[in-house]
Amino acid sequence: MGATGASADGRPTATSRTGRTGRLQPVILGADIGVYALARSLHEAYGVRSVVVAGAALGPVAHSRIIDHEIVEDGHDPQQLVDRLLQVARQHPDERLLLLANSDWLVRVVVQHRDELEPHYVVPFLSAELLARISDKATFAEICTGLGIDVPRTLVQDFAGAGEPGWAPVPVPPEITYPLIAKAASSADYQDVEFAGKKKVFEVSDPAELTWLWGALRDAGFRGRFVVQELIGGDDTQMRSVTAYVDTAGAITLLCSAHVLLEEHTPSGLGNPAAMVVTRQDELLAGARRFLEATGYRGFANFDVKVDPRDGRLCFFEVNPRIGRNNYYVTAAGANPTRFVVEDAVEGRAVEPVVVDREVLYSVVPHRLLLRYVRDAVLAARVRGLVRARATAHPLWYPADLSPRRRAYVLLALVNQVRKFRRWYPAPTDTGF
């Protein structure tokens, strides 16, 4: 257990697992809204500025008073990122360095280079072996089925031999009926594949569309696995989210669930929640707990789940091996997730487990726009009540970091959300597509 104290500027200190005894210094890979949310939560909890390592200071993290930037020439080059991380470690020889990342492929970079990074950084991620298993949506479905956790009916299409003569895709079995959902089994394998019409998630209406997709993937050089699943009906309000933290001893110390109200609908962002109500859902949390305990998970996890409107069953879609892009909903509900990882992985202290039960509205879209997409009258009234009670949160709207440039960016981002929904999802549908 690390001994705790305070630095000259009042910030907490302790002996970290790397042997360093200086003040806490978070280092985060990436530059999206989820990275800013992590930096904000760390600043709220510990008063620290985070070092952000990325290929560019994108809008969500640009001109921030709580972030110091380390820009590499190519933010998609793992070796450049690792080299810069080692350079940052040399620049901070005494600080306790906590390394975080918030996209699947960046988590993979960290885990694959753990041996190089761990002498300098606390690396609070799962093992490479477990990462490979659970990051693959096909393997995730197999694990869930074995644990009695519901998943959509699934077909796995393997492109490993797609470059060979005579390769042909596996036909869709009759029990999986159209329309279908198709997505990469591993988002890290799909990250750098480019072709016209590329999307994060495809809605496939008929066999002809599926044939086109298989051909496009093959010709683009994709050699990973794609999953095809039955489409679970219902609009975005049928989606649920779970964020969890499992400490280094294997105890689940944080569980937080949220009812999704609206997701993003741009091709690259499809499926990312844009608005949620944090609310405790014990049946949902029980499924997440069962998965985490059975797999020997460690670190942050974020589950995507959908309620099947036909029978009310909870269909688990995937687990992200990280805290998730919209992690600030946990902080907004009163359980700052950075406290759990710092006290456990950095300071070596046991944390009393928390199941979040405070209700709050998290939204990155204007509330008036959001209510256009919430068709259930009871749910809409709940949203209006939270707005009236000022129980709302936007991760970028941080009073301690609202310079004129930041304030203008946040306001423009809200306007841009209106434009994006007008173009890509002008009205709610029964399937969310």
Residue, then its C-alpha position, 0 to 999 in steps of 0.5 A: m500500500g502506498a504511503t500518502g502525503a502532499s506536494a509543495d503545491g498541495r496536490p496528493t503524493a504517494t509512492s506509486r507502483t513504479g516506485r516514484t514518489g512525486r505528485l500525480q501526473p496523468v498522461i492520456l493518449g488521444a484527442d477526442i471528447g472522451v479524452y477531455a472528459l478524463a482530463r476534466s475528471l482528473h482536474e476536478a478530483y486532483g487539481v492536476r493538468s493532464v499531458v495529452v499525446a496525439g497527432a493533433a490538438l483537436g477541438p475537444v482538447a484544444h486551448s484548454r487550461i487543464i491540458d498540456h499537449e505532446i504532438v507527434e507527426d503521425g498520431h496513427d503510428p504506434q511507435q511514434l506514440v510509444d517513443r513520445l510516451l518514453q520521452v514524456a517519462r524522461q521529462h517527468p523523472d519523479e512524478r507518478l505517471l498514470l497512463l490512460a487511453n480511450s479508444d480500442w486501438l490505443v488501448r491495444v498499443v499500450v497493452q502491446h508495449r506494456d513491457e516498455l512502458e510499465p517501468h515508467y507508468v502505471v498501466p491500468f489495463l487488462s492483459a494482452e490475452l484477455l484484450a484479444r478475447i473480449s475486444d473481438k465481438a464474435t468471441f465476446a458473443e461466445i463468452c456471453t452465451g456460455l454465461g447465460i447472457d443474452v446476445p443477438r443471433t450472430l454469424v462470423q465472417d472471417f476474411a483471413g483467406a479473402g485474398e486467396p482464389g476461390w474464397a467465398p463468404v459463409p452464407v447467412p443461416p435462415e434463422i438470422t433474418y433481414p434486415l441485419i447489422a454488420k460490423a467489424a469484430s475488432s474495431a482495431d482491425y478496421q481502423d485503417v481500412e478505407f473504402a467508399g461507403k465505409k461505416k462504423v456499423f452497417e444496416v443491411s437490408d437484403p442479400a445484395e447489400l451484404t454481397w456488396l459489403w463483403g466485396a468492398l471489404r475484400d477489395a480494401g484488404f480487410r483481413g479480420r473478422f466481421v460479425v452479422q447479427e439480427l437487428i434488435g428493433g427499437d429506437d435509440t432509447q432502447m440502448r443502455s450503457v454500463t461503466a465499470y472498474v475492476d481493481t488490481a485485486g479483481a474486486i468490482t469497485l465501480l458500477c454505473s448504468a445509463h439509459v441512452l436517449l439518443e446516439e450519434h448518426t454520422p457514418s463514423g460516429l454511429g452508435n456513440p451515445a449523445a445523450m443519456v440519463v444515468t439511472r441504476q438498473d440492477e438486472l443490467l449491472a448483474g449481467a455486467r458483473r457476471f461477465l467481469e468476474a468470469t473473465g478475470y477482467r481488470g481496469f475500466a470496461n464499458f458495455d453496450v446493451k439494448v433492450d429487445p422491445r419484443d420481450g424485454r430481454l437485455c441483449f449485450f452487444e459488446v464490451n469496450p476495454r476502456i472507460g468509454r467516450n462518454n465517461y463523464y456521465v459517471t462523474a456527473a452522477g457523483a462517482n468520479p471514476t478517476r478516483f477509483v483508478v488512482e487510489d487503486a492502481v497508483e496508490g495501492r489502496a482498497v476502494e469501497p465499492v460504489v454502485v451509482d444511483r444518482e439520476v442526472l442527464y448527460s447530453v452533448v446535444p442541445h436539450r431542445l434537439l434531444l426532446r425531438y427524438v424522445r418519443d415516449a411521453v413519460l421518458a420525455a417528461r423525465v428529461r424535462g424534469l432533470v433540465r428544470a432541476r439543473a441535473t444536467a451535464h455536458p463534458l466540455w462545459y467546464p467552468a474552470d476551463l471556459s476561456p472565450r475560445r473554449r466557450a465559443y468552441v462548445l457553443l459551435a459544437l452544439v450548433n454543429q450537432v443540429r446540423k449533423f442530425r438534420r443531415w444524417y438522422p432528421a427524424p427518429t425511426d423504429t430501429g434507430f437507423 
